[in-house]
């Protein structure tokens, strides 16, 4: 898996303060780039680049575009794996 694709649907939903179903809708509508991991329950993964492109292409919608979206929180896993 491309290590840049580290954000789950739940992560993206939290960053934008929306329901995870909203993120799934954005995926279905082709508004945000993602990959699906194989398995019985496909898991979506999002990259920081894809999220930033989504913000840039939001056509003036009221989306948070602060750098704080990508600041590491204390409870988030380290990227050094």
C-alpha positions as CSV (number, residue, x, y, z in Angstrom):
1,X,0.0,0.0,0.0
2,X,1.2,3.5,-0.8
3,X,2.2,4.8,2.7
4,X,0.8,8.2,1.7
5,X,-2.7,6.7,1.9
6,X,-2.9,6.6,5.7
7,X,-6.2,8.3,6.5
8,X,-9.4,6.2,7.0
9,X,-13.0,7.4,6.3
10,X,-13.4,8.1,10.0
11,X,-10.2,10.2,10.0
12,X,-11.4,12.3,7.1
13,X,-14.9,12.6,8.6
14,X,-13.3,13.9,11.9
15,X,-11.1,16.4,10.1
16,X,-14.1,17.9,8.3
17,X,-16.5,17.4,11.2
18,X,-18.9,15.4,9.0
19,X,-20.5,12.0,9.2
20,X,-18.5,9.1,7.6
21,X,-21.4,8.6,5.2
22,X,-20.7,12.1,3.8
23,X,-17.2,11.0,3.0
24,X,-18.5,7.9,1.3
25,X,-20.8,10.1,-0.8
26,X,-17.8,12.3,-1.7
27,X,-16.1,9.1,-2.9
28,X,-19.1,7.9,-4.9
29,X,-19.3,11.3,-6.5
30,X,-15.6,11.3,-7.4
31,X,-15.0,14.4,-5.3
32,X,-12.1,13.0,-3.3
33,X,-9.3,10.6,-4.3
34,X,-9.0,7.3,-2.4
35,X,-7.9,3.7,-2.7
36,X,-9.8,0.7,-1.5
37,X,-8.0,-2.1,0.3
38,X,-8.8,-5.6,-0.6
39,X,-11.0,-7.8,1.7
40,X,-14.5,-8.7,2.5
41,X,-15.1,-5.3,4.0
42,X,-13.3,-2.9,1.7
43,X,-11.5,-0.2,3.6
44,X,-11.1,3.2,2.0
45,X,-7.8,5.1,2.5
46,X,-7.0,8.7,1.7
47,X,-3.8,10.6,1.2
48,X,-2.9,14.0,2.5
49,X,-2.4,15.1,-1.1
50,X,-5.8,13.9,-2.1
51,X,-7.5,15.6,0.8
52,X,-5.7,18.9,0.0
53,X,-6.8,18.6,-3.7
54,X,-10.4,18.1,-2.4
55,X,-10.1,21.2,-0.4
56,X,-8.7,23.2,-3.3
57,X,-11.5,22.0,-5.6
58,X,-14.3,22.6,-3.1
59,X,-15.7,25.4,-5.2
60,X,-16.0,27.8,-2.3
61,X,-17.8,25.4,0.0
62,X,-17.2,26.1,3.7
63,X,-14.5,23.5,4.3
64,X,-11.8,24.0,6.9
65,X,-8.6,24.6,5.1
66,X,-6.4,25.2,8.0
67,X,-3.0,23.5,8.4
68,X,-4.4,22.2,11.6
69,X,-6.1,19.5,9.6
70,X,-2.8,17.7,9.3
71,X,-1.1,18.5,12.6
72,X,-0.2,15.3,14.4
73,X,-2.4,14.7,17.5
74,X,-1.0,13.0,20.5
75,X,-3.3,10.0,20.1
76,X,-2.5,9.4,16.4
77,X,0.0,6.7,15.5
78,X,3.5,7.7,14.5
79,X,4.4,7.7,10.8
80,X,7.8,6.2,11.7
81,X,7.0,2.5,10.9
